């Protein structure tokens, strides 16, 4: 492998690590925010509330589609 290839691989691994850290921080943020809204509220339910708040009056189908969920579950 060339030195340039090694630098690229290292940069990709560092970026992957940073993205994983960011996703973990988002999960912690959503968990804390959900708990502040209502202790024990799941992150999924909190996300649904956010979706309704942002979209206004809507249908269950529209929420499921927007959240990429199967409304039958």
Helices and strands as residue ranges (DSSP letters): H 3-37, H 43-55, H 60-66
